[in-house]
């Protein structure tokens, strides 16, 4: 496969390189793209050096099979036709195309075949919080249809990029040294704090991040499922956590849920509360799966179930999911 990465120098771009190497993706040729600021930087994959080229409206994508794009929504929108005009499949990590009717929104464990219908040759990678949630929801959906979801997210600084992770570390250092912490990437100081706002507010009082979880979940699962989310930024470097309450059409027992999660693709069941064994971002960072624990019945609803998930936002929530989409298409000769 001839592969391109757009936005190589960012946190997700760097993760693309690591994931492609870890999974031994069949690469015959690799081209790296970035801004004029990033052009000329060198990165290594499988012992070979590659130099970042400046992204331009030219014929650089001729012959490319897959282009993994994570350079921001503005770049995705501006260069989509440049990337796809010679047949490259653009797997885009921004929110630009996610809700477009003619762009599939894909999580391979849930709806891989949606990737087959791509009239613009663009496949959208869902929002990180949505990805880990639907991987878990899909398992229960196979037992009984899910009517409603209430979810609270605990989102790591990684969700705001490499500079955000660096800022969180810097804030701790500054506070320990008695200095005023730098606040640039977040609305407030994140160190020693929680911020109950991720993205900007919409007219209904929910943030864009929260509305993404509502709209994207329905599109991915082809469902009338209702999702009410509260998204919170927490002082964690990597890996998002989510507390999820669901209401199903028919009661699902804890034992049924545990058995289904244990057998599910892309999930690790970690649910032994008596041994204080449950997923935590400290230990899930840099791991591939979605980890599920704290499974229990909702005390307020006979058709209710609640559980806790943790997944690495940069990996499964971004780069890994995109690479898995490409892998599914390659394996199925599509």
C-alpha positions as a Markdown table, in Angstrom:
| # | Residue | x | y | z |
|---|---|---|---|---|
| 1 | Unk | 0.0 | 0.0 | 0.0 |
| 2 | Unk | 1.1 | 3.6 | -0.8 |
| 3 | Unk | 0.3 | 5.6 | 2.3 |
| 4 | Unk | 0.2 | 9.3 | 3.1 |
| 5 | Unk | 0.0 | 11.0 | 6.5 |
| 6 | Unk | -1.2 | 14.6 | 6.6 |
| 7 | Unk | -0.4 | 16.4 | 9.8 |
| 8 | Unk | 2.5 | 14.2 | 10.7 |
| 9 | Unk | 4.0 | 16.5 | 13.3 |
| 10 | Unk | 0.9 | 16.6 | 15.5 |
| 11 | Unk | 0.1 | 14.2 | 18.4 |
| 12 | Unk | -2.2 | 12.0 | 16.2 |
| 13 | Unk | 0.2 | 12.2 | 13.2 |
| 14 | Unk | 3.0 | 10.8 | 15.4 |
| 15 | Unk | 0.6 | 8.2 | 16.7 |
| 16 | Unk | -0.1 | 7.1 | 13.1 |
| 17 | Unk | 3.6 | 6.4 | 12.6 |
| 18 | Unk | 3.7 | 4.3 | 15.8 |
| 19 | Unk | 0.5 | 2.4 | 15.0 |
| 20 | Unk | 1.5 | 1.6 | 11.4 |
| 21 | Unk | 4.7 | 0.2 | 12.7 |
| 22 | Unk | 3.2 | -1.7 | 15.6 |
| 23 | Unk | 0.6 | -3.4 | 13.4 |
| 24 | Unk | 3.1 | -4.0 | 10.5 |
| 25 | Unk | 0.7 | -2.3 | 8.0 |
| 26 | Unk | 1.7 | -3.4 | 4.5 |
| 27 | Unk | 3.4 | -0.2 | 3.3 |
| 28 | Unk | 5.3 | -0.1 | 0.1 |
| 29 | Unk | 5.7 | 3.7 | 0.0 |
| 30 | Unk | 5.1 | 6.4 | 2.6 |
| 31 | Unk | 4.7 | 10.2 | 2.1 |
| 32 | Unk | 4.5 | 12.6 | 5.0 |
| 33 | Unk | 2.8 | 16.0 | 4.7 |
| 34 | Unk | 2.6 | 19.0 | 6.9 |
| 35 | Unk | 2.4 | 22.7 | 7.1 |
| 36 | Unk | 5.2 | 25.0 | 5.8 |
| 37 | Unk | 6.4 | 25.1 | 9.4 |
| 38 | Unk | 6.7 | 21.3 | 9.6 |
| 39 | Unk | 8.2 | 20.8 | 6.1 |
| 40 | Unk | 11.7 | 19.4 | 6.2 |
| 41 | Unk | 11.3 | 17.6 | 9.5 |
| 42 | Unk | 12.4 | 13.9 | 9.5 |
| 43 | Unk | 10.6 | 11.0 | 11.0 |
| 44 | Unk | 11.5 | 7.3 | 11.1 |
| 45 | Unk | 9.3 | 4.3 | 10.3 |
| 46 | Unk | 10.8 | 0.8 | 10.4 |
| 47 | Unk | 14.3 | 2.2 | 10.4 |
| 48 | Unk | 13.8 | 4.3 | 7.4 |
| 49 | Unk | 13.8 | 8.1 | 7.4 |
| 50 | Unk | 11.1 | 10.1 | 5.8 |
| 51 | Unk | 11.0 | 13.9 | 5.2 |
| 52 | Unk | 7.8 | 16.0 | 5.7 |
| 53 | Unk | 6.7 | 17.7 | 2.5 |
| 54 | Unk | 4.6 | 20.8 | 2.5 |
| 55 | Unk | 1.0 | 20.2 | 1.7 |
| 56 | Unk | 0.0 | 21.9 | -1.5 |
| 57 | Unk | -2.8 | 21.8 | -4.1 |
| 58 | Unk | -0.8 | 19.7 | -6.6 |
| 59 | Unk | -0.5 | 16.1 | -7.8 |
| 60 | Unk | 1.4 | 14.7 | -4.8 |
| 61 | Unk | -1.4 | 12.3 | -4.0 |
| 62 | Unk | -1.3 | 10.6 | -7.3 |
| 63 | Unk | -0.9 | 6.8 | -6.7 |
| 64 | Unk | -1.6 | 7.1 | -3.0 |
| 65 | Unk | -4.0 | 4.3 | -1.7 |
| 66 | Unk | -4.8 | 5.7 | 1.8 |
| 67 | Unk | -4.3 | 9.2 | 3.2 |
| 68 | Unk | -4.6 | 9.5 | 7.0 |
| 69 | Unk | -5.5 | 13.1 | 7.7 |
| 70 | Unk | -5.2 | 14.8 | 11.0 |
| 71 | Unk | -4.3 | 18.4 | 10.4 |
| 72 | Unk | -7.5 | 20.2 | 11.6 |
| 73 | Unk | -10.9 | 20.7 | 10.0 |
| 74 | Unk | -9.8 | 23.7 | 7.9 |
| 75 | Unk | -7.1 | 21.7 | 6.2 |
| 76 | Unk | -9.3 | 18.7 | 5.6 |
| 77 | Unk | -12.0 | 20.9 | 3.9 |
| 78 | Unk | -9.5 | 22.8 | 1.8 |
| 79 | Unk | -7.5 | 19.8 | 0.6 |
| 80 | Unk | -10.1 | 17.0 | 0.4 |
| 81 | Unk | -10.4 | 17.3 | -3.4 |
| 82 | Unk | -6.6 | 17.4 | -3.8 |
| 83 | Unk | -6.2 | 14.3 | -1.7 |
| 84 | Unk | -8.9 | 12.2 | -3.3 |
| 85 | Unk | -8.9 | 13.3 | -7.0 |
| 86 | Unk | -6.7 | 10.5 | -8.1 |
| 87 | Unk | -8.4 | 7.8 | -6.1 |
| 88 | Unk | -6.8 | 7.9 | -2.7 |
| 89 | Unk | -9.1 | 7.0 | 0.2 |
| 90 | Unk | -9.0 | 9.9 | 2.7 |
| 91 | Unk | -9.6 | 8.8 | 6.3 |
| 92 | Unk | -10.2 | 12.0 | 8.1 |
| 93 | Unk | -9.8 | 12.6 | 11.8 |
| 94 | Unk | -11.5 | 16.0 | 11.9 |
| 95 | Unk | -15.2 | 16.7 | 12.5 |
| 96 | Unk | -15.6 | 18.3 | 9.1 |
| 97 | Unk | -17.3 | 15.5 | 7.2 |
| 98 | Unk | -18.7 | 13.3 | 10.0 |
| 99 | Unk | -22.3 | 14.2 | 9.6 |
| 100 | Unk | -22.3 | 14.5 | 5.8 |
| 101 | Unk | -24.8 | 12.1 | 4.4 |
| 102 | Unk | -22.4 | 11.0 | 1.6 |
| 103 | Unk | -19.4 | 10.3 | 4.0 |
| 104 | Unk | -19.4 | 7.1 | 6.1 |
| 105 | Unk | -18.6 | 7.5 | 9.8 |
| 106 | Unk | -16.9 | 4.2 | 10.8 |
| 107 | Unk | -15.8 | 2.3 | 13.8 |
| 108 | Unk | -14.6 | -1.1 | 12.6 |
| 109 | Unk | -16.0 | -3.1 | 15.5 |
| 110 | Unk | -19.4 | -1.7 | 14.9 |
| 111 | Unk | -20.1 | -0.7 | 11.3 |
| 112 | Unk | -17.1 | -1.6 | 9.0 |
| 113 | Unk | -19.2 | -2.2 | 5.9 |
| 114 | Unk | -20.3 | 1.4 | 5.9 |
| 115 | Unk | -16.8 | 2.1 | 4.6 |
| 116 | Unk | -17.8 | 0.5 | 1.3 |
| 117 | Unk | -20.2 | 3.4 | 0.3 |
| 118 | Unk | -17.9 | 6.4 | 0.0 |
| 119 | Unk | -18.9 | 8.5 | -3.1 |
| 120 | Unk | -16.4 | 11.2 | -2.3 |
| 121 | Unk | -13.7 | 8.7 | -1.3 |
| 122 | Unk | -13.7 | 10.2 | 2.2 |
| 123 | Unk | -14.3 | 8.1 | 5.4 |
| 124 | Unk | -14.7 | 10.0 | 8.6 |
| 125 | Unk | -13.1 | 8.9 | 11.9 |
| 126 | Unk | -15.6 | 9.6 | 14.7 |
| 127 | Unk | -15.0 | 11.7 | 17.8 |
| 128 | Unk | -12.7 | 10.0 | 20.3 |
| 129 | Unk | -15.4 | 9.9 | 23.1 |
| 130 | Unk | -17.9 | 8.5 | 20.6 |
| 131 | Unk | -15.6 | 5.7 | 19.4 |
| 132 | Unk | -15.0 | 4.2 | 22.8 |
| 133 | Unk | -18.6 | 4.5 | 23.8 |
| 134 | Unk | -20.1 | 2.8 | 20.7 |
| 135 | Unk | -17.6 | -0.1 | 20.9 |
| 136 | Unk | -19.1 | -0.9 | 24.3 |
| 137 | Unk | -22.7 | 0.0 | 23.4 |
| 138 | Unk | -22.6 | -2.2 | 20.3 |
| 139 | Unk | -22.0 | -5.2 | 22.5 |
| 140 | Unk | -25.2 | -4.6 | 24.5 |
| 141 | Unk | -27.2 | -3.6 | 21.5 |
| 142 | Unk | -26.7 | -7.2 | 20.2 |
| 143 | Unk | -28.5 | -8.4 | 23.3 |
| 144 | Unk | -31.3 | -5.8 | 23.5 |
| 145 | Unk | -31.9 | -2.6 | 21.7 |
| 146 | Unk | -30.6 | 0.4 | 23.7 |
| 147 | Unk | -33.1 | 3.2 | 24.0 |
| 148 | Unk | -31.3 | 5.8 | 26.1 |
| 149 | Unk | -27.7 | 6.6 | 27.2 |
| 150 | Unk | -26.6 | 9.0 | 29.9 |
| 151 | Unk | -22.8 | 9.4 | 29.9 |
| 152 | Unk | -20.3 | 11.5 | 31.7 |
| 153 | Unk | -16.8 | 11.7 | 30.2 |
| 154 | Unk | -13.5 | 12.4 | 31.9 |
| 155 | Unk | -11.3 | 13.6 | 29.1 |
| 156 | Unk | -7.6 | 13.7 | 29.2 |
| 157 | Unk | -5.5 | 16.6 | 28.0 |
| 158 | Unk | -4.5 | 14.5 | 25.0 |
| 159 | Unk | -7.8 | 15.3 | 23.5 |
| 160 | Unk | -6.6 | 18.9 | 22.9 |
| 161 | Unk | -3.3 | 17.8 | 21.3 |
| 162 | Unk | 0.4 | 17.6 | 22.0 |
| 163 | Unk | 0.6 | 21.2 | 23.1 |
| 164 | Unk | -2.2 | 20.7 | 25.6 |
| 165 | Unk | -0.4 | 17.7 | 27.2 |
| 166 | Unk | 2.7 | 19.8 | 27.4 |
| 167 | Unk | 0.8 | 22.6 | 29.0 |
| 168 | Unk | -0.7 | 20.3 | 31.7 |
| 169 | Unk | 2.8 | 19.1 | 32.6 |
| 170 | Unk | 4.1 | 22.7 | 32.6 |
| 171 | Unk | 1.3 | 23.8 | 34.9 |
| 172 | Unk | 2.2 | 21.3 | 37.6 |
| 173 | Unk | 5.8 | 22.3 | 37.4 |
| 174 | Unk | 5.0 | 26.0 | 37.6 |
| 175 | Unk | 2.6 | 25.5 | 40.6 |
| 176 | Unk | 5.2 | 23.5 | 42.5 |
| 177 | Unk | 7.8 | 26.2 | 41.8 |
| 178 | Unk | 5.4 | 28.9 | 43.1 |
| 179 | Unk | 4.8 | 30.4 | 39.7 |
| 180 | Unk | 1.6 | 31.5 | 38.0 |
| 181 | Unk | 0.5 | 28.6 | 35.7 |
| 182 | Unk | 0.4 | 29.1 | 31.9 |
| 183 | Unk | -3.2 | 28.9 | 30.6 |
| 184 | Unk | -3.4 | 28.9 | 26.8 |
| 185 | Unk | -5.0 | 25.6 | 25.5 |
| 186 | Unk | -7.8 | 25.3 | 28.1 |
| 187 | Unk | -10.5 | 27.7 | 29.4 |
| 188 | Unk | -9.0 | 27.5 | 32.8 |
| 189 | Unk | -6.0 | 26.0 | 34.7 |
| 190 | Unk | -6.4 | 22.2 | 34.3 |
| 191 | Unk | -3.8 | 21.1 | 36.9 |
| 192 | Unk | -5.5 | 20.3 | 40.2 |
| 193 | Unk | -8.8 | 21.1 | 38.5 |
| 194 | Unk | -11.7 | 19.8 | 36.4 |
| 195 | Unk | -13.3 | 21.8 | 33.6 |
| 196 | Unk | -17.0 | 20.9 | 32.9 |
| 197 | Unk | -16.7 | 22.2 | 29.3 |
| 198 | Unk | -15.1 | 20.5 | 26.3 |
| 199 | Unk | -15.5 | 22.6 | 23.1 |
| 200 | Unk | -18.0 | 25.6 | 22.9 |
| 201 | Unk | -21.6 | 25.7 | 24.0 |
| 202 | Unk | -24.5 | 25.4 | 21.6 |
| 203 | Unk | -27.9 | 27.0 | 21.9 |
| 204 | Unk | -29.4 | 24.1 | 23.9 |
| 205 | Unk | -26.8 | 24.3 | 26.7 |
| 206 | Unk | -24.8 | 21.3 | 25.5 |
| 207 | Unk | -21.3 | 21.7 | 24.1 |
| 208 | Unk | -20.4 | 20.7 | 20.6 |
| 209 | Unk | -18.5 | 17.8 | 22.1 |
| 210 | Unk | -21.6 | 16.6 | 23.8 |
| 211 | Unk | -23.7 | 17.0 | 20.7 |
| 212 | Unk | -21.1 | 15.0 | 18.7 |
| 213 | Unk | -21.8 | 12.0 | 21.0 |
| 214 | Unk | -25.5 | 12.3 | 20.4 |
| 215 | Unk | -25.4 | 12.7 | 16.6 |
| 216 | Unk | -22.4 | 10.5 | 15.8 |
| 217 | Unk | -23.7 | 7.6 | 17.9 |
| 218 | Unk | -27.0 | 7.5 | 16.0 |
| 219 | Unk | -25.2 | 7.6 | 12.6 |
| 220 | Unk | -22.7 | 4.9 | 13.5 |
| 221 | Unk | -25.2 | 2.5 | 15.1 |
| 222 | Unk | -28.0 | 3.3 | 12.5 |
| 223 | Unk | -30.2 | 3.7 | 15.6 |
| 224 | Unk | -32.8 | 5.9 | 17.2 |
| 225 | Unk | -30.8 | 5.8 | 20.4 |
| 226 | Unk | -30.9 | 8.9 | 22.5 |
| 227 | Unk | -27.7 | 10.1 | 24.1 |
| 228 | Unk | -27.3 | 12.8 | 26.8 |
| 229 | Unk | -23.7 | 13.6 | 27.6 |
| 230 | Unk | -21.7 | 15.8 | 30.0 |
| 231 | Unk | -18.1 | 16.1 | 28.9 |
| 232 | Unk | -15.4 | 17.1 | 31.5 |
| 233 | Unk | -11.8 | 17.8 | 31.0 |
| 234 | Unk | -9.6 | 16.2 | 33.7 |
| 235 | Unk | -5.9 | 16.6 | 34.6 |
| 236 | Unk | -4.8 | 13.3 | 33.0 |
| 237 | Unk | -2.2 | 13.1 | 30.2 |
| 238 | Unk | -3.6 | 10.3 | 28.1 |
| 239 | Unk | -6.8 | 8.1 | 27.9 |
| 240 | Unk | -10.4 | 9.2 | 28.3 |
| 241 | Unk | -12.8 | 7.6 | 30.8 |
| 242 | Unk | -16.5 | 7.4 | 30.6 |
| 243 | Unk | -19.3 | 6.5 | 33.1 |
| 244 | Unk | -22.2 | 5.2 | 31.1 |
| 245 | Unk | -25.8 | 4.5 | 32.0 |
| 246 | Unk | -28.0 | 2.7 | 29.5 |
| 247 | Unk | -31.7 | 1.8 | 29.2 |
| 248 | Unk | -32.5 | -1.2 | 27.1 |
| 249 | Unk | -35.8 | -2.5 | 25.7 |
| 250 | Unk | -35.5 | -5.6 | 27.7 |
| 251 | Unk | -33.5 | -6.2 | 31.0 |
| 252 | Unk | -29.9 | -7.3 | 30.5 |
| 253 | Unk | -28.3 | -9.0 | 33.5 |
| 254 | Unk | -24.8 | -8.1 | 34.7 |
| 255 | Unk | -23.8 | -11.7 | 33.9 |
| 256 | Unk | -25.0 | -11.4 | 30.3 |
| 257 | Unk | -23.2 | -8.1 | 29.9 |
| 258 | Unk | -19.9 | -9.4 | 31.4 |
| 259 | Unk | -20.1 | -12.5 | 29.2 |
| 260 | Unk | -20.7 | -10.4 | 26.1 |
| 261 | Unk | -18.0 | -7.9 | 26.9 |
| 262 | Unk | -15.5 | -10.7 | 27.6 |
| 263 | Unk | -16.1 | -12.2 | 24.1 |
| 264 | Unk | -16.3 | -8.9 | 22.2 |
| 265 | Unk | -13.7 | -7.7 | 19.6 |
| 266 | Unk | -11.7 | -4.7 | 20.7 |
| 267 | Unk | -12.7 | -4.9 | 24.4 |
| 268 | Unk | -10.9 | -6.0 | 27.5 |
| 269 | Unk | -13.1 | -6.9 | 30.5 |
| 270 | Unk | -11.5 | -5.7 | 33.7 |
| 271 | Unk | -14.3 | -6.0 | 36.3 |
| 272 | Unk | -13.3 | -7.5 | 39.6 |
| 273 | Unk | -14.4 | -4.8 | 42.1 |
| 274 | Unk | -13.7 | -7.1 | 45.1 |
| 275 | Unk | -10.1 | -7.0 | 44.1 |
| 276 | Unk | -10.2 | -3.2 | 43.2 |
| 277 | Unk | -9.6 | -4.3 | 39.6 |
| 278 | Unk | -11.1 | -1.8 | 37.2 |
| 279 | Unk | -9.9 | 0.3 | 34.2 |
| 280 | Unk | -7.9 | 3.5 | 35.0 |
| 281 | Unk | -6.3 | 5.9 | 32.5 |
| 282 | Unk | -2.9 | 5.5 | 34.2 |
| 283 | Unk | -2.7 | 1.9 | 33.0 |
| 284 | Unk | -4.7 | 2.1 | 29.8 |
| 285 | Unk | -2.5 | 4.8 | 28.2 |
| 286 | Unk | -0.8 | 3.5 | 25.0 |
| 287 | Unk | -3.0 | 0.4 | 24.9 |
| 288 | Unk | -5.2 | -0.5 | 21.9 |
| 289 | Unk | -8.5 | -1.8 | 23.3 |
| 290 | Unk | -11.5 | -0.3 | 25.1 |
| 291 | Unk | -11.4 | -1.4 | 28.7 |
| 292 | Unk | -14.7 | -2.1 | 30.5 |
| 293 | Unk | -15.4 | -2.5 | 34.2 |
| 294 | Unk | -17.7 | -1.5 | 37.1 |
| 295 | Unk | -20.6 | -3.3 | 35.4 |
| 296 | Unk | -23.8 | -3.2 | 37.5 |
| 297 | Unk | -27.5 | -2.8 | 37.4 |
| 298 | Unk | -29.0 | 0.7 | 37.5 |
| 299 | Unk | -30.8 | 0.9 | 40.8 |
| 300 | Unk | -33.4 | 3.3 | 39.4 |
| 301 | Unk | -34.5 | 1.3 | 36.3 |
| 302 | Unk | -35.1 | -2.5 | 35.8 |
| 303 | Unk | -34.0 | -2.1 | 32.2 |
| 304 | Unk | -30.9 | -0.1 | 33.2 |
| 305 | Unk | -27.3 | -1.0 | 33.2 |
| 306 | Unk | -24.2 | 1.0 | 34.0 |
| 307 | Unk | -20.5 | 0.5 | 33.3 |
| 308 | Unk | -17.2 | 2.3 | 33.2 |
| 309 | Unk | -14.9 | 2.5 | 30.1 |
| 310 | Unk | -11.4 | 3.7 | 29.5 |
| 311 | Unk | -9.5 | 4.0 | 26.2 |
| 312 | Unk | -6.5 | 5.8 | 24.9 |
| 313 | Unk | -7.8 | 8.8 | 23.0 |
| 314 | Unk | -4.8 | 9.2 | 20.7 |
| 315 | Unk | -4.8 | 5.5 | 19.9 |
| 316 | Unk | -8.3 | 3.9 | 19.6 |
| 317 | Unk | -9.9 | 7.3 | 19.8 |
| 318 | Unk | -7.9 | 8.5 | 16.7 |
| 319 | Unk | -5.0 | 6.9 | 14.9 |
| 320 | Unk | -5.7 | 3.3 | 15.6 |
| 321 | Unk | -9.4 | 3.5 | 14.6 |
| 322 | Unk | -8.3 | 5.1 | 11.3 |
| 323 | Unk | -5.7 | 2.4 | 10.6 |
| 324 | Unk | -8.2 | -0.3 | 11.5 |
| 325 | Unk | -10.6 | 1.0 | 8.8 |
| 326 | Unk | -7.8 | 0.8 | 6.2 |
| 327 | Unk | -6.9 | -2.7 | 7.4 |
| 328 | Unk | -10.5 | -3.9 | 7.1 |
| 329 | Unk | -10.6 | -2.6 | 3.5 |
| 330 | Unk | -7.3 | -4.2 | 2.6 |
| 331 | Unk | -8.2 | -7.6 | 4.1 |
| 332 | Unk | -11.5 | -7.5 | 2.2 |
| 333 | Unk | -9.8 | -6.4 | -1.0 |
| 334 | Unk | -11.9 | -3.3 | -1.1 |
